Amino acid sequence: MKDSHAKIINASFKNAANGLKILEILFEQPIITIKQACNLINVSYPTAKSIMGEFCQNGILSADDAMKKNKKYKYQEYIELLETGTNL
């Protein structure tokens, strides 16, 4: 999963280096907000928003559209992998 998503990021993202940084973070924190992404990779809010949009466009993250502010982005495929065999 990680390798295939890294290939997508390298091929499709405007700023692949920051996309790869977020991908690494998602394996420790699979639910993230734009503000958290800003702080974790030290980029501006518009840059982080653009990166999160690219993750969604490429089907890597899904956005919780119910929230307008502090929208949460989920690495659903990874969350489901973690839940397999557990009672979460």
C-alpha positions in Angstrom: 0.0 0.0 0.0 2.7 2.5 1.0 4.8 1.9 -2.1 1.8 2.1 -4.5 0.7 5.4 -2.9 4.2 6.7 -3.0 4.3 6.0 -6.8 1.0 7.9 -7.2 2.4 10.8 -5.2 5.6 10.9 -7.2 3.7 10.8 -10.5 0.8 13.1 -9.8 1.5 15.6 -7.1 2.7 19.1 -7.8 5.0 18.9 -4.7 5.8 15.2 -4.3 8.3 15.8 -1.5 5.7 17.3 0.8 3.2 14.6 -0.3 5.6 11.9 0.7 6.1 13.6 4.1 2.4 13.6 4.7 2.2 9.9 3.6 4.8 9.0 6.3 2.8 10.9 8.9 -0.4 9.1 7.9 1.0 5.8 9.0 1.3 7.2 12.5 -1.7 9.4 12.4 -4.3 8.2 9.8 -6.8 11.0 10.5 -5.4 14.5 10.0 -6.6 18.1 9.5 -5.1 20.7 7.2 -3.9 22.7 10.2 -2.2 19.6 11.6 -0.5 19.0 8.2 0.7 22.7 8.2 2.3 22.2 11.5 3.8 18.8 10.9 5.5 19.6 7.6 5.9 23.3 8.1 4.0 24.7 5.2 1.4 27.4 4.7 -2.3 26.6 5.0 -3.0 27.0 1.3 -0.1 24.6 0.5 -1.4 22.0 2.9 -4.9 22.4 1.6 -3.7 21.8 -1.9 -1.7 18.7 -0.9 -4.8 17.3 1.0 -6.9 18.0 -2.2 -4.4 16.0 -4.3 -4.6 13.1 -1.8 -8.4 13.1 -2.2 -8.3 13.5 -6.0 -6.1 10.4 -6.2 -8.3 8.4 -3.9 -5.7 8.1 -1.1 -7.6 10.1 1.5 -11.3 10.8 2.0 -12.6 14.0 3.5 -15.3 14.3 6.1 -17.5 16.7 4.2 -19.9 17.0 7.2 -17.5 19.5 8.7 -16.7 22.9 7.1 -14.1 24.0 9.6 -11.4 21.6 10.8 -12.3 19.0 8.2 -10.8 15.7 8.9 -9.1 13.6 6.2 -9.0 9.9 6.7 -6.5 7.4 5.3 -9.4 4.9 5.2 -7.5 2.0 3.5 -5.0 2.0 6.3 -7.6 2.4 9.0 -9.4 -0.6 7.6 -6.2 -2.6 7.5 -5.7 -1.8 11.2 -9.2 -2.8 12.0 -9.0 -6.2 10.4 -9.0 -8.8 13.1 -9.8 -6.3 15.9 -13.0 -5.3 17.6 -12.8 -1.6 16.9 
